[in-house]
Amino acid sequence: MNRYFNADLNITKEANYKFYLASDDGSRLFIDGKRFIDNDSAHGTVEKTVTVNLGAGKHEIKVEYFQIGGGAILKLYYSSPDIEKQEIPASVLFLK
């Protein structure tokens, strides 16, 4: 089963943002159309990270998830010098 979501992420301050994508099967993270995390294959829960410099404004993010078997775990977090690691809050996400 393949699932994805697509949203605009509103960044209020230019900084290096660290994204954490955790899944128990395959997952990918795209920011502004570029793939930054490719967490492929069937496996237990694995968290992959990437740090991206983002300017203030809206940035498109897309997460793809490939459910192969077992449970369904998919979590997306972020952090920056001013933000402790947390799930990306709905207040800065605009689903498409």
PDB file of N, CA, C and O in Angstrom:
ATOM      1  N   MET A   1       0.845  -1.167   0.000  1.00  0.00           N
ATOM      2  CA  MET A   1       0.000   0.000   0.000  1.00  0.00           C
ATOM      3  C   MET A   1       0.899   1.241   0.000  1.00  0.00           C
ATOM      4  O   MET A   1       1.798   1.360   0.832  1.00  0.00           O
ATOM      5  N   ASN A   2       0.658   2.139  -0.910  1.00  0.00           N
ATOM      6  CA  ASN A   2       1.425   3.376  -0.981  1.00  0.00           C
ATOM      7  C   ASN A   2       0.544   4.539  -0.530  1.00  0.00           C
ATOM      8  O   ASN A   2      -0.625   4.631  -0.906  1.00  0.00           O
ATOM      9  N   ARG A   3       1.119   5.420   0.277  1.00  0.00           N
ATOM     10  CA  ARG A   3       0.414   6.609   0.746  1.00  0.00           C
ATOM     11  C   ARG A   3       1.359   7.790   0.649  1.00  0.00           C
ATOM     12  O   ARG A   3       2.579   7.627   0.669  1.00  0.00           O
ATOM     13  N   TYR A   4       0.789   8.979   0.542  1.00  0.00           N
ATOM     14  CA  TYR A   4       1.624  10.171   0.572  1.00  0.00           C
ATOM     15  C   TYR A   4       0.808  11.354   1.050  1.00  0.00           C
ATOM     16  O   TYR A   4      -0.422  11.348   1.006  1.00  0.00           O
ATOM     17  N   PHE A   5       1.524  12.370   1.509  1.00  0.00           N
ATOM     18  CA  PHE A   5       0.864  13.652   1.752  1.00  0.00           C
ATOM     19  C   PHE A   5       1.743  14.753   1.208  1.00  0.00           C
ATOM     20  O   PHE A   5       2.964  14.624   1.117  1.00  0.00           O
ATOM     21  N   ASN A   6       1.091  15.832   0.850  1.00  0.00           N
ATOM     22  CA  ASN A   6       1.724  16.966   0.211  1.00  0.00           C
ATOM     23  C   ASN A   6       1.217  18.216   0.933  1.00  0.00           C
ATOM     24  O   ASN A   6       0.012  18.389   1.113  1.00  0.00           O
ATOM     25  N   ALA A   7       2.147  19.086   1.346  1.00  0.00           N
ATOM     26  CA  ALA A   7       1.745  20.291   2.077  1.00  0.00           C
ATOM     27  C   ALA A   7       2.759  21.396   1.844  1.00  0.00           C
ATOM     28  O   ALA A   7       3.877  21.150   1.389  1.00  0.00           O
ATOM     29  N   ASP A   8       2.359  22.594   2.157  1.00  0.00           N
ATOM     30  CA  ASP A   8       3.291  23.709   2.211  1.00  0.00           C
ATOM     31  C   ASP A   8       3.671  23.907   3.673  1.00  0.00           C
ATOM     32  O   ASP A   8       2.812  23.928   4.555  1.00  0.00           O
ATOM     33  N   LEU A   9       4.961  24.050   3.914  1.00  0.00           N
ATOM     34  CA  LEU A   9       5.495  24.292   5.248  1.00  0.00           C
ATOM     35  C   LEU A   9       5.866  25.762   5.328  1.00  0.00           C
ATOM     36  O   LEU A   9       6.690  26.239   4.548  1.00  0.00           O
ATOM     37  N   ASN A  10       5.265  26.482   6.265  1.00  0.00           N
ATOM     38  CA  ASN A  10       5.540  27.907   6.415  1.00  0.00           C
ATOM     39  C   ASN A  10       6.723  28.102   7.366  1.00  0.00           C
ATOM     40  O   ASN A  10       6.634  27.810   8.559  1.00  0.00           O
ATOM     41  N   ILE A  11       7.824  28.598   6.818  1.00  0.00           N
ATOM     42  CA  ILE A  11       9.033  28.867   7.589  1.00  0.00           C
ATOM     43  C   ILE A  11       9.077  30.373   7.852  1.00  0.00           C
ATOM     44  O   ILE A  11       9.028  31.168   6.913  1.00  0.00           O
ATOM     45  N   THR A  12       9.168  30.765   9.119  1.00  0.00           N
ATOM     46  CA  THR A  12       9.138  32.189   9.456  1.00  0.00           C
ATOM     47  C   THR A  12      10.527  32.818   9.551  1.00  0.00           C
ATOM     48  O   THR A  12      10.659  34.041   9.523  1.00  0.00           O
ATOM     49  N   LYS A  13      11.575  31.969   9.664  1.00  0.00           N
ATOM     50  CA  LYS A  13      12.919  32.501   9.839  1.00  0.00           C
ATOM     51  C   LYS A  13      13.920  31.622   9.097  1.00  0.00           C
ATOM     52  O   LYS A  13      13.908  30.402   9.259  1.00  0.00           O
ATOM     53  N   GLU A  14      14.780  32.223   8.290  1.00  0.00           N
ATOM     54  CA  GLU A  14      15.809  31.447   7.594  1.00  0.00           C
ATOM     55  C   GLU A  14      16.738  30.787   8.613  1.00  0.00           C
ATOM     56  O   GLU A  14      17.213  31.426   9.552  1.00  0.00           O
ATOM     57  N   ALA A  15      16.985  29.493   8.404  1.00  0.00           N
ATOM     58  CA  ALA A  15      17.855  28.744   9.311  1.00  0.00           C
ATOM     59  C   ALA A  15      18.116  27.368   8.719  1.00  0.00           C
ATOM     60  O   ALA A  15      17.533  26.989   7.704  1.00  0.00           O
ATOM     61  N   ASN A  16      18.997  26.634   9.371  1.00  0.00           N
ATOM     62  CA  ASN A  16      19.180  25.218   9.055  1.00  0.00           C
ATOM     63  C   ASN A  16      18.132  24.441   9.840  1.00  0.00           C
ATOM     64  O   ASN A  16      18.093  24.505  11.068  1.00  0.00           O
ATOM     65  N   TYR A  17      17.285  23.710   9.127  1.00  0.00           N
ATOM     66  CA  TYR A  17      16.242  22.895   9.727  1.00  0.00           C
ATOM     67  C   TYR A  17      16.624  21.431   9.571  1.00  0.00           C
ATOM     68  O   TYR A  17      17.013  20.991   8.490  1.00  0.00           O
ATOM     69  N   LYS A  18      16.509  20.690  10.651  1.00  0.00           N
ATOM     70  CA  LYS A  18      16.792  19.256  10.610  1.00  0.00           C
ATOM     71  C   LYS A  18      15.455  18.523  10.573  1.00  0.00           C
ATOM     72  O   LYS A  18      14.581  18.760  11.407  1.00  0.00           O
ATOM     73  N   PHE A  19      15.307  17.633   9.599  1.00  0.00           N
ATOM     74  CA  PHE A  19      14.095  16.840   9.457  1.00  0.00           C
ATOM     75  C   PHE A  19      14.408  15.401   9.843  1.00  0.00           C
ATOM     76  O   PHE A  19      15.472  14.876   9.518  1.00  0.00           O
ATOM     77  N   TYR A  20      13.478  14.780  10.533  1.00  0.00           N
ATOM     78  CA  TYR A  20      13.611  13.403  11.013  1.00  0.00           C
ATOM     79  C   TYR A  20      12.429  12.628  10.449  1.00  0.00           C
ATOM     80  O   TYR A  20      11.281  12.962  10.742  1.00  0.00           O
ATOM     81  N   LEU A  21      12.686  11.610   9.654  1.00  0.00           N
ATOM     82  CA  LEU A  21      11.622  10.787   9.076  1.00  0.00           C
ATOM     83  C   LEU A  21      11.793   9.373   9.604  1.00  0.00           C
ATOM     84  O   LEU A  21      12.786   8.707   9.311  1.00  0.00           O
ATOM     85  N   ALA A  22      10.820   8.919  10.382  1.00  0.00           N
ATOM     86  CA  ALA A  22      10.863   7.578  10.966  1.00  0.00           C
ATOM     87  C   ALA A  22       9.747   6.737  10.355  1.00  0.00           C
ATOM     88  O   ALA A  22       8.594   7.165  10.295  1.00  0.00           O
ATOM     89  N   SER A  23      10.103   5.538   9.902  1.00  0.00           N
ATOM     90  CA  SER A  23       9.096   4.628   9.360  1.00  0.00           C
ATOM     91  C   SER A  23       9.549   3.192   9.556  1.00  0.00           C
ATOM     92  O   SER A  23      10.732   2.905   9.739  1.00  0.00           O
ATOM     93  N   ASP A  24       8.563   2.295   9.510  1.00  0.00           N
ATOM     94  CA  ASP A  24       8.889   0.874   9.658  1.00  0.00           C
ATOM     95  C   ASP A  24       9.023   0.187   8.302  1.00  0.00           C
ATOM     96  O   ASP A  24       9.426  -0.975   8.247  1.00  0.00           O
ATOM     97  N   ASP A  25       8.710   0.848   7.249  1.00  0.00           N
ATOM     98  CA  ASP A  25       8.927   0.344   5.890  1.00  0.00           C
ATOM     99  C   ASP A  25       9.467   1.507   5.067  1.00  0.00           C
ATOM    100  O   ASP A  25      10.067   2.420   5.633  1.00  0.00           O
ATOM    101  N   GLY A  26       9.280   1.505   3.789  1.00  0.00           N
ATOM    102  CA  GLY A  26       9.865   2.540   2.948  1.00  0.00           C
ATOM    103  C   GLY A  26       9.202   3.892   3.095  1.00  0.00           C
ATOM    104  O   GLY A  26       7.980   3.988   3.210  1.00  0.00           O
ATOM    105  N   SER A  27      10.017   4.940   3.091  1.00  0.00           N
ATOM    106  CA  SER A  27       9.492   6.301   3.114  1.00  0.00           C
ATOM    107  C   SER A  27      10.494   7.234   2.450  1.00  0.00           C
ATOM    108  O   SER A  27      11.693   6.958   2.401  1.00  0.00           O
ATOM    109  N   ARG A  28       9.975   8.336   1.945  1.00  0.00           N
ATOM    110  CA  ARG A  28      10.806   9.352   1.289  1.00  0.00           C
ATOM    111  C   ARG A  28      10.314  10.730   1.696  1.00  0.00           C
ATOM    112  O   ARG A  28       9.121  10.947   1.907  1.00  0.00           O
ATOM    113  N   LEU A  29      11.268  11.666   1.804  1.00  0.00           N
ATOM    114  CA  LEU A  29      10.941  13.061   2.086  1.00  0.00           C
ATOM    115  C   LEU A  29      11.464  13.922   0.953  1.00  0.00           C
ATOM    116  O   LEU A  29      12.639  13.855   0.591  1.00  0.00           O
ATOM    117  N   PHE A  30      10.567  14.737   0.396  1.00  0.00           N
ATOM    118  CA  PHE A  30      10.910  15.703  -0.655  1.00  0.00           C
ATOM    119  C   PHE A  30      10.638  17.100  -0.108  1.00  0.00           C
ATOM    120  O   PHE A  30       9.624  17.332   0.550  1.00  0.00           O
ATOM    121  N   ILE A  31      11.555  18.026  -0.386  1.00  0.00           N
ATOM    122  CA  ILE A  31      11.363  19.430  -0.028  1.00  0.00           C
ATOM    123  C   ILE A  31      11.587  20.241  -1.288  1.00  0.00           C
ATOM    124  O   ILE A  31      12.643  20.155  -1.915  1.00  0.00           O
ATOM    125  N   ASP A  32      10.593  21.024  -1.655  1.00  0.00           N
ATOM    126  CA  ASP A  32      10.640  21.832  -2.873  1.00  0.00           C
ATOM    127  C   ASP A  32      11.011  20.987  -4.091  1.00  0.00           C
ATOM    128  O   ASP A  32      11.788  21.414  -4.944  1.00  0.00           O
ATOM    129  N   GLY A  33      10.440  19.778  -4.157  1.00  0.00           N
ATOM    130  CA  GLY A  33      10.613  18.897  -5.304  1.00  0.00           C
ATOM    131  C   GLY A  33      11.891  18.084  -5.325  1.00  0.00           C
ATOM    132  O   GLY A  33      12.079  17.276  -6.234  1.00  0.00           O
ATOM    133  N   LYS A  34      12.778  18.267  -4.357  1.00  0.00           N
ATOM    134  CA  LYS A  34      14.044  17.527  -4.314  1.00  0.00           C
ATOM    135  C   LYS A  34      13.990  16.469  -3.213  1.00  0.00           C
ATOM    136  O   LYS A  34      13.599  16.753  -2.082  1.00  0.00           O
ATOM    137  N   ARG A  35      14.393  15.238  -3.565  1.00  0.00           N
ATOM    138  CA  ARG A  35      14.375  14.151  -2.569  1.00  0.00           C
ATOM    139  C   ARG A  35      15.565  14.311  -1.630  1.00  0.00           C
ATOM    140  O   ARG A  35      16.713  14.396  -2.066  1.00  0.00           O
ATOM    141  N   PHE A  36      15.266  14.351  -0.325  1.00  0.00           N
ATOM    142  CA  PHE A  36      16.309  14.499   0.683  1.00  0.00           C
ATOM    143  C   PHE A  36      16.498  13.240   1.527  1.00  0.00           C
ATOM    144  O   PHE A  36      17.610  12.965   1.977  1.00  0.00           O
ATOM    145  N   ILE A  37      15.442  12.477   1.748  1.00  0.00           N
ATOM    146  CA  ILE A  37      15.556  11.234   2.515  1.00  0.00           C
ATOM    147  C   ILE A  37      14.919  10.118   1.714  1.00  0.00           C
ATOM    148  O   ILE A  37      13.814  10.262   1.190  1.00  0.00           O
ATOM    149  N   ASP A  38      15.632   9.000   1.627  1.00  0.00           N
ATOM    150  CA  ASP A  38      15.127   7.794   0.963  1.00  0.00           C
ATOM    151  C   ASP A  38      15.357   6.640   1.926  1.00  0.00           C
ATOM    152  O   ASP A  38      16.450   6.076   1.988  1.00  0.00           O
ATOM    153  N   ASN A  39      14.326   6.298   2.666  1.00  0.00           N
ATOM    154  CA  ASN A  39      14.384   5.264   3.697  1.00  0.00           C
ATOM    155  C   ASN A  39      13.674   4.042   3.138  1.00  0.00           C
ATOM    156  O   ASN A  39      12.536   3.754   3.511  1.00  0.00           O
ATOM    157  N   ASP A  40      14.347   3.322   2.239  1.00  0.00           N
ATOM    158  CA  ASP A  40      13.666   2.279   1.474  1.00  0.00           C
ATOM    159  C   ASP A  40      13.766   0.896   2.104  1.00  0.00           C
ATOM    160  O   ASP A  40      14.571   0.650   3.002  1.00  0.00           O
ATOM    161  N   SER A  41      12.916   0.001   1.596  1.00  0.00           N
ATOM    162  CA  SER A  41      12.904  -1.429   1.922  1.00  0.00           C
ATOM    163  C   SER A  41      12.066  -1.729   3.149  1.00  0.00           C
ATOM    164  O   SER A  41      11.676  -0.831   3.895  1.00  0.00           O
ATOM    165  N   ALA A  42      11.797  -3.015   3.339  1.00  0.00           N
ATOM    166  CA  ALA A  42      11.061  -3.498   4.504  1.00  0.00           C
ATOM    167  C   ALA A  42      12.042  -3.621   5.674  1.00  0.00           C
ATOM    168  O   ALA A  42      13.085  -4.260   5.533  1.00  0.00           O
ATOM    169  N   HIS A  43      11.727  -3.023   6.817  1.00  0.00           N
ATOM    170  CA  HIS A  43      12.608  -3.061   7.980  1.00  0.00           C
ATOM    171  C   HIS A  43      11.829  -2.649   9.208  1.00  0.00           C
ATOM    172  O   HIS A  43      10.694  -2.185   9.105  1.00  0.00           O
ATOM    173  N   GLY A  44      12.428  -2.814  10.359  1.00  0.00           N
ATOM    174  CA  GLY A  44      11.851  -2.284  11.585  1.00  0.00           C
ATOM    175  C   GLY A  44      11.921  -0.766  11.529  1.00  0.00           C
ATOM    176  O   GLY A  44      12.425  -0.200  10.559  1.00  0.00           O
ATOM    177  N   THR A  45      11.419  -0.109  12.561  1.00  0.00           N
ATOM    178  CA  THR A  45      11.399   1.350  12.562  1.00  0.00           C
ATOM    179  C   THR A  45      12.819   1.914  12.512  1.00  0.00           C
ATOM    180  O   THR A  45      13.669   1.584  13.340  1.00  0.00           O
ATOM    181  N   VAL A  46      13.049   2.768  11.524  1.00  0.00           N
ATOM    182  CA  VAL A  46      14.334   3.429  11.316  1.00  0.00           C
ATOM    183  C   VAL A  46      14.066   4.917  11.162  1.00  0.00           C
ATOM    184  O   VAL A  46      13.139   5.316  10.458  1.00  0.00           O
ATOM    185  N   GLU A  47      14.878   5.739  11.822  1.00  0.00           N
ATOM    186  CA  GLU A  47      14.766   7.187  11.686  1.00  0.00           C
ATOM    187  C   GLU A  47      15.965   7.699  10.890  1.00  0.00           C
ATOM    188  O   GLU A  47      17.116   7.455  11.252  1.00  0.00           O
ATOM    189  N   LYS A  48      15.678   8.410   9.804  1.00  0.00           N
ATOM    190  CA  LYS A  48      16.722   9.028   8.982  1.00  0.00           C
ATOM    191  C   LYS A  48      16.579  10.541   9.127  1.00  0.00           C
ATOM    192  O   LYS A  48      15.482  11.056   9.343  1.00  0.00           O
ATOM    193  N   THR A  49      17.711  11.244   9.004  1.00  0.00           N
ATOM    194  CA  THR A  49      17.695  12.695   9.181  1.00  0.00           C
ATOM    195  C   THR A  49      18.396  13.397   8.028  1.00  0.00           C
ATOM    196  O   THR A  49      19.205  12.807   7.312  1.00  0.00           O
ATOM    197  N   VAL A  50      18.065  14.664   7.870  1.00  0.00           N
ATOM    198  CA  VAL A  50      18.740  15.536   6.911  1.00  0.00           C
ATOM    199  C   VAL A  50      18.618  16.966   7.430  1.00  0.00           C
ATOM    200  O   VAL A  50      17.609  17.338   8.029  1.00  0.00           O
ATOM    201  N   THR A  51      19.655  17.756   7.192  1.00  0.00           N
ATOM    202  CA  THR A  51      19.626  19.171   7.546  1.00  0.00           C
ATOM    203  C   THR A  51      19.592  19.986   6.259  1.00  0.00           C
ATOM    204  O   THR A  51      20.408  19.786   5.359  1.00  0.00           O
ATOM    205  N   VAL A  52      18.635  20.908   6.188  1.00  0.00           N
ATOM    206  CA  VAL A  52      18.419  21.711   4.988  1.00  0.00           C
ATOM    207  C   VAL A  52      18.301  23.171   5.398  1.00  0.00           C
ATOM    208  O   VAL A  52      17.587  23.495   6.347  1.00  0.00           O
ATOM    209  N   ASN A  53      19.004  24.062   4.682  1.00  0.00           N
ATOM    210  CA  ASN A  53      18.861  25.488   4.926  1.00  0.00           C
ATOM    211  C   ASN A  53      17.627  25.959   4.166  1.00  0.00           C
ATOM    212  O   ASN A  53      17.543  25.818   2.946  1.00  0.00           O
ATOM    213  N   LEU A  54      16.672  26.519   4.903  1.00  0.00           N
ATOM    214  CA  LEU A  54      15.443  27.019   4.290  1.00  0.00           C
ATOM    215  C   LEU A  54      15.288  28.501   4.583  1.00  0.00           C
ATOM    216  O   LEU A  54      15.480  28.948   5.714  1.00  0.00           O
ATOM    217  N   GLY A  55      14.939  29.255   3.552  1.00  0.00           N
ATOM    218  CA  GLY A  55      14.649  30.669   3.715  1.00  0.00           C
ATOM    219  C   GLY A  55      13.233  30.860   4.221  1.00  0.00           C
ATOM    220  O   GLY A  55      12.415  29.942   4.167  1.00  0.00           O
ATOM    221  N   ALA A  56      12.949  32.048   4.708  1.00  0.00           N
ATOM    222  CA  ALA A  56      11.595  32.361   5.168  1.00  0.00           C
ATOM    223  C   ALA A  56      10.628  32.249   3.997  1.00  0.00           C
ATOM    224  O   ALA A  56      10.956  32.614   2.868  1.00  0.00           O
ATOM    225  N   GLY A  57       9.438  31.743   4.278  1.00  0.00           N
ATOM    226  CA  GLY A  57       8.412  31.573   3.248  1.00  0.00           C
ATOM    227  C   GLY A  57       7.885  30.162   3.243  1.00  0.00           C
ATOM    228  O   GLY A  57       8.197  29.363   4.126  1.00  0.00           O
ATOM    229  N   LYS A  58       7.076  29.859   2.233  1.00  0.00           N
ATOM    230  CA  LYS A  58       6.469  28.531   2.133  1.00  0.00           C
ATOM    231  C   LYS A  58       7.344  27.613   1.289  1.00  0.00           C
ATOM    232  O   LYS A  58       7.872  28.005   0.248  1.00  0.00           O
ATOM    233  N   HIS A  59       7.479  26.389   1.766  1.00  0.00           N
ATOM    234  CA  HIS A  59       8.243  25.356   1.076  1.00  0.00           C
ATOM    235  C   HIS A  59       7.367  24.113   0.964  1.00  0.00           C
ATOM    236  O   HIS A  59       6.756  23.679   1.940  1.00  0.00           O
ATOM    237  N   GLU A  60       7.316  23.550  -0.232  1.00  0.00           N
ATOM    238  CA  GLU A  60       6.518  22.348  -0.442  1.00  0.00           C
ATOM    239  C   GLU A  60       7.235  21.149   0.162  1.00  0.00           C
ATOM    240  O   GLU A  60       8.419  20.931  -0.096  1.00  0.00           O
ATOM    241  N   ILE A  61       6.514  20.372   0.967  1.00  0.00           N
ATOM    242  CA  ILE A  61       7.055  19.110   1.456  1.00  0.00           C
ATOM    243  C   ILE A  61       6.116  17.992   1.030  1.00  0.00           C
ATOM    244  O   ILE A  61       4.896  18.155   1.005  1.00  0.00           O
ATOM    245  N   LYS A  62       6.708  16.864   0.699  1.00  0.00           N
ATOM    246  CA  LYS A  62       5.946  15.683   0.316  1.00  0.00           C
ATOM    247  C   LYS A  62       6.584  14.487   1.008  1.00  0.00           C
ATOM    248  O   LYS A  62       7.806  14.342   1.021  1.00  0.00           O
ATOM    249  N   VAL A  63       5.753  13.643   1.576  1.00  0.00           N
ATOM    250  CA  VAL A  63       6.214  12.409   2.204  1.00  0.00           C
ATOM    251  C   VAL A  63       5.505  11.257   1.512  1.00  0.00           C
ATOM    252  O   VAL A  63       4.280  11.247   1.385  1.00  0.00           O
ATOM    253  N   GLU A  64       6.295  10.287   1.069  1.00  0.00           N
ATOM    254  CA  GLU A  64       5.750   9.056   0.501  1.00  0.00           C
ATOM    255  C   GLU A  64       6.003   7.935   1.500  1.00  0.00           C
ATOM    256  O   GLU A  64       7.041   7.906   2.162  1.00  0.00           O
ATOM    257  N   TYR A  65       5.048   7.009   1.606  1.00  0.00           N
ATOM    258  CA  TYR A  65       5.166   5.882   2.535  1.00  0.00           C
ATOM    259  C   TYR A  65       4.759   4.617   1.809  1.00  0.00           C
ATOM    260  O   TYR A  65       3.723   4.572   1.146  1.00  0.00           O
ATOM    261  N   PHE A  66       5.576   3.598   1.940  1.00  0.00           N
ATOM    262  CA  PHE A  66       5.337   2.328   1.267  1.00  0.00           C
ATOM    263  C   PHE A  66       5.152   1.247   2.326  1.00  0.00           C
ATOM    264  O   PHE A  66       6.129   0.774   2.907  1.00  0.00           O
ATOM    265  N   GLN A  67       3.920   0.858   2.578  1.00  0.00           N
ATOM    266  CA  GLN A  67       3.613  -0.159   3.579  1.00  0.00           C
ATOM    267  C   GLN A  67       3.817  -1.534   2.959  1.00  0.00           C
ATOM    268  O   GLN A  67       3.150  -1.891   1.988  1.00  0.00           O
ATOM    269  N   ILE A  68       4.739  -2.300   3.522  1.00  0.00           N
ATOM    270  CA  ILE A  68       5.051  -3.617   2.983  1.00  0.00           C
ATOM    271  C   ILE A  68       4.477  -4.725   3.859  1.00  0.00           C
ATOM    272  O   ILE A  68       4.015  -5.738   3.334  1.00  0.00           O
ATOM    273  N   GLY A  69       4.494  -4.564   5.145  1.00  0.00           N
ATOM    274  CA  GLY A  69       3.943  -5.580   6.039  1.00  0.00           C
ATOM    275  C   GLY A  69       4.003  -5.111   7.470  1.00  0.00           C
ATOM    276  O   GLY A  69       4.560  -4.053   7.763  1.00  0.00           O
ATOM    277  N   GLY A  70       3.427  -5.902   8.372  1.00  0.00           N
ATOM    278  CA  GLY A  70       3.487  -5.577   9.793  1.00  0.00           C
ATOM    279  C   GLY A  70       2.731  -4.319  10.134  1.00  0.00           C
ATOM    280  O   GLY A  70       1.699  -4.016   9.535  1.00  0.00           O
ATOM    281  N   GLY A  71       3.253  -3.581  11.108  1.00  0.00           N
ATOM    282  CA  GLY A  71       2.611  -2.358  11.565  1.00  0.00           C
ATOM    283  C   GLY A  71       2.787  -1.219  10.577  1.00  0.00           C
ATOM    284  O   GLY A  71       3.433  -1.367   9.540  1.00  0.00           O
ATOM    285  N   ALA A  72       2.205  -0.093  10.915  1.00  0.00           N
ATOM    286  CA  ALA A  72       2.300   1.096  10.063  1.00  0.00           C
ATOM    287  C   ALA A  72       2.806   2.250  10.919  1.00  0.00           C
ATOM    288  O   ALA A  72       2.044   2.858  11.670  1.00  0.00           O
ATOM    289  N   ILE A  73       4.102   2.547  10.799  1.00  0.00           N
ATOM    290  CA  ILE A  73       4.689   3.634  11.569  1.00  0.00           C
ATOM    291  C   ILE A  73       5.283   4.651  10.607  1.00  0.00           C
ATOM    292  O   ILE A  73       6.118   4.318   9.767  1.00  0.00           O
ATOM    293  N   LEU A  74       4.843   5.891  10.742  1.00  0.00           N
ATOM    294  CA  LEU A  74       5.373   6.986   9.949  1.00  0.00           C
ATOM    295  C   LEU A  74       5.298   8.247  10.794  1.00  0.00           C
ATOM    296  O   LEU A  74       4.213   8.665  11.199  1.00  0.00           O
ATOM    297  N   LYS A  75       6.460   8.860  11.063  1.00  0.00           N
ATOM    298  CA  LYS A  75       6.507  10.081  11.869  1.00  0.00           C
ATOM    299  C   LYS A  75       7.475  11.056  11.214  1.00  0.00           C
ATOM    300  O   LYS A  75       8.533  10.662  10.722  1.00  0.00           O
ATOM    301  N   LEU A  76       7.102  12.327  11.212  1.00  0.00           N
ATOM    302  CA  LEU A  76       7.936  13.380  10.662  1.00  0.00           C
ATOM    303  C   LEU A  76       8.097  14.470  11.719  1.00  0.00           C
ATOM    304  O   LEU A  76       7.117  15.029  12.210  1.00  0.00           O
ATOM    305  N   TYR A  77       9.354  14.761  12.058  1.00  0.00           N
ATOM    306  CA  TYR A  77       9.689  15.782  13.037  1.00  0.00           C
ATOM    307  C   TYR A  77      10.608  16.804  12.383  1.00  0.00           C
ATOM    308  O   TYR A  77      11.145  16.570  11.301  1.00  0.00           O
ATOM    309  N   TYR A  78      10.782  17.945  13.058  1.00  0.00           N
ATOM    310  CA  TYR A  78      11.804  18.896  12.635  1.00  0.00           C
ATOM    311  C   TYR A  78      12.347  19.620  13.842  1.00  0.00           C
ATOM    312  O   TYR A  78      11.766  19.610  14.927  1.00  0.00           O
ATOM    313  N   SER A  79      13.500  20.259  13.611  1.00  0.00           N
ATOM    314  CA  SER A  79      14.108  21.107  14.633  1.00  0.00           C
ATOM    315  C   SER A  79      14.933  22.166  13.921  1.00  0.00           C
ATOM    316  O   SER A  79      15.214  22.058  12.728  1.00  0.00           O
ATOM    317  N   SER A  80      15.317  23.196  14.675  1.00  0.00           N
ATOM    318  CA  SER A  80      16.191  24.256  14.166  1.00  0.00           C
ATOM    319  C   SER A  80      16.908  24.828  15.380  1.00  0.00           C
ATOM    320  O   SER A  80      16.654  24.389  16.502  1.00  0.00           O
ATOM    321  N   PRO A  81      17.795  25.794  15.187  1.00  0.00           N
ATOM    322  CA  PRO A  81      18.436  26.400  16.348  1.00  0.00           C
ATOM    323  C   PRO A  81      17.426  26.996  17.344  1.00  0.00           C
ATOM    324  O   PRO A  81      17.717  27.087  18.537  1.00  0.00           O
ATOM    325  N   ASP A  82      16.248  27.398  16.862  1.00  0.00           N
ATOM    326  CA  ASP A  82      15.226  27.993  17.732  1.00  0.00           C
ATOM    327  C   ASP A  82      14.084  27.049  18.094  1.00  0.00           C
ATOM    328  O   ASP A  82      13.228  27.403  18.905  1.00  0.00           O
ATOM    329  N   ILE A  83      14.057  25.845  17.501  1.00  0.00           N
ATOM    330  CA  ILE A  83      12.946  24.909  17.700  1.00  0.00           C
ATOM    331  C   ILE A  83      13.495  23.564  18.161  1.00  0.00           C
ATOM    332  O   ILE A  83      14.317  22.958  17.473  1.00  0.00           O
ATOM    333  N   GLU A  84      13.045  23.100  19.317  1.00  0.00           N
ATOM    334  CA  GLU A  84      13.439  21.766  19.762  1.00  0.00           C
ATOM    335  C   GLU A  84      12.736  20.731  18.906  1.00  0.00           C
ATOM    336  O   GLU A  84      11.674  21.001  18.344  1.00  0.00           O
ATOM    337  N   LYS A  85      13.327  19.544  18.803  1.00  0.00           N
ATOM    338  CA  LYS A  85      12.746  18.469  17.992  1.00  0.00           C
ATOM    339  C   LYS A  85      11.288  18.260  18.382  1.00  0.00           C
ATOM    340  O   LYS A  85      10.960  18.074  19.554  1.00  0.00           O
ATOM    341  N   GLN A  86      10.415  18.296  17.365  1.00  0.00           N
ATOM    342  CA  GLN A  86       8.986  18.119  17.583  1.00  0.00           C
ATOM    343  C   GLN A  86       8.319  17.698  16.284  1.00  0.00           C
ATOM    344  O   GLN A  86       8.854  17.907  15.195  1.00  0.00           O
ATOM    345  N   GLU A  87       7.131  17.098  16.419  1.00  0.00           N
ATOM    346  CA  GLU A  87       6.347  16.855  15.215  1.00  0.00           C
ATOM    347  C   GLU A  87       6.030  18.220  14.612  1.00  0.00           C
ATOM    348  O   GLU A  87       5.800  19.193  15.330  1.00  0.00           O
ATOM    349  N   ILE A  88       6.021  18.273  13.293  1.00  0.00           N
ATOM    350  CA  ILE A  88       5.732  19.551  12.647  1.00  0.00           C
ATOM    351  C   ILE A  88       4.303  19.946  12.997  1.00  0.00           C
ATOM    352  O   ILE A  88       3.374  19.203  12.680  1.00  0.00           O
ATOM    353  N   PRO A  89       4.098  21.091  13.641  1.00  0.00           N
ATOM    354  CA  PRO A  89       2.751  21.450  14.092  1.00  0.00           C
ATOM    355  C   PRO A  89       1.835  21.851  12.935  1.00  0.00           C
ATOM    356  O   PRO A  89       2.277  22.390  11.921  1.00  0.00           O
ATOM    357  N   ALA A  90       0.560  21.573  13.119  1.00  0.00           N
ATOM    358  CA  ALA A  90      -0.441  21.900  12.092  1.00  0.00           C
ATOM    359  C   ALA A  90      -0.478  23.388  11.802  1.00  0.00           C
ATOM    360  O   ALA A  90      -0.890  23.794  10.715  1.00  0.00           O
ATOM    361  N   SER A  91      -0.057  24.204  12.750  1.00  0.00           N
ATOM    362  CA  SER A  91      -0.112  25.654  12.551  1.00  0.00           C
ATOM    363  C   SER A  91       0.842  26.158  11.472  1.00  0.00           C
ATOM    364  O   SER A  91       0.686  27.284  11.000  1.00  0.00           O
ATOM    365  N   VAL A  92       1.824  25.354  11.071  1.00  0.00           N
ATOM    366  CA  VAL A  92       2.758  25.769  10.007  1.00  0.00           C
ATOM    367  C   VAL A  92       2.629  24.913   8.750  1.00  0.00           C
ATOM    368  O   VAL A  92       3.399  25.080   7.804  1.00  0.00           O
ATOM    369  N   LEU A  93       1.653  23.989   8.737  1.00  0.00           N
ATOM    370  CA  LEU A  93       1.424  23.116   7.574  1.00  0.00           C
ATOM    371  C   LEU A  93       0.129  23.500   6.882  1.00  0.00           C
ATOM    372  O   LEU A  93      -0.890  23.743   7.528  1.00  0.00           O
ATOM    373  N   PHE A  94       0.184  23.550   5.564  1.00  0.00           N
ATOM    374  CA  PHE A  94      -1.001  23.837   4.758  1.00  0.00           C
ATOM    375  C   PHE A  94      -1.140  22.719   3.749  1.00  0.00           C
ATOM    376  O   PHE A  94      -0.458  22.706   2.724  1.00  0.00           O
ATOM    377  N   LEU A  95      -2.047  21.759   4.046  1.00  0.00           N
ATOM    378  CA  LEU A  95      -2.211  20.589   3.180  1.00  0.00           C
ATOM    379  C   LEU A  95      -2.728  20.988   1.814  1.00  0.00           C
ATOM    380  O   LEU A  95      -3.520  21.919   1.673  1.00  0.00           O
ATOM    381  N   LYS A  96      -2.263  20.263   0.816  1.00  0.00           N
ATOM    382  CA  LYS A  96      -2.692  20.519  -0.571  1.00  0.00           C
ATOM    383  C   LYS A  96      -3.743  19.521  -0.961  1.00  0.00           C
ATOM    384  O   LYS A  96      -4.241  19.556  -2.086  1.00  0.00           O
TER     385      LYS A  96
END
